Amino acid sequence: MKKNLMFLALAAVGFASCNGGFKQGPNGLLYNVHKDNGAAKLKKGDFFSAYLVVKTDGDSVLYSAYEAGQPQYVVVQEPQFKGDFMEGLTLIGQGDSATFKVSTDSIFKNGVARPPYLKSTKYLLYDVKIEKVIPKGTLTDEVFQRTVSTYVNEQMANVKKQEPAKIKKYIDDNKLKVTKADSGLLYVVTKPGSGPNIAVNDTAVVKYTGRLLNGKVFDTNIKEDAVKAKLPQLEMRGFQPIRFPVGQHGVIPGWDMAFQLLNKGAKATLVIPSALAYGERGNQVIPPNAPLVFDVEVIDVVHPSAAAAPTPAPVKK
């Protein structure tokens, strides 16, 4: 469940037109300011939160904070190359919105590898809508960091507070008759399997599709689902069932728990609270405090061989 978005150190509001209206900055950055509230413009070192969208010049969305359901938090840095997205940030401030058009030839050089799915892409478009700005100004590093941390923690706590209601709405909207485990895991067995449930140390062989609560597919090993969701890097995906030892903490806690409730051949829908998924940190395309939904199928269960079983400890006399 991984996706390489290293080049999106900043993701960048899909309402922008990408066919015209762009001005060119001194270093080649193309920009279009859609809304200017007259607020103070961002400076190097300032913190801001924003809803960001990154698209290719073919209008393929690579990242959307709207799909993630929450803004990103960024500190303005020095541009890394001429025409860098960072240059455009000094043109906007709190409440403003803009689109920046960046040449991929400028992004992918000096050792920065171009992903195969962007081979023919000439530009990346970063759409940004600024929600909140905390200027660095004359604040000491300690005071600035404390102010930023307080703001971010308040926003994250608000997201976490809304999680139970969001999960309930998803279940109600999709008419799921879920069973709730003591851990908080919610699941529906949509097709019973056969044989005993998977035990700790058994290897589960699984097909899966993972979604956010808004229905956005973030990962799958099923080709049809990947194509339908327009996931990038299709040519690099093997689309083979994933294999993992259950109960060995090699996957998110919700998976370790869920698969001990299933057996060979079973299909299920898992609704996993963020605390049993990627928690407050998130994971690349998965935002912090994000509940996840998985449709899973147990293709096979491989039991540990007797030879690999640990030798019992001697009985004390």
Secondary structure by P-SEA (a helix, b strand, c coil): cccccccccccccccccccccccccccbbbbbbcccccccccccccccccbbbbbccccccccccccccbbbbbcccccccccccccccccccccccbbbbbbcccccccccccccccccccbbbbbbbbcbbbbcccccaaaaaaaaaaaaaaaaaaaaaaaaaaaaaaaaaaccccccccccbbbbccccccccccccccccccccccccccccccccccaaaaaaacccccccccccbbbbbcccccccaaaaaaaaaccccbbbbbbcccccccccccccccccbbbbbbbcccccccccccccccccccccc
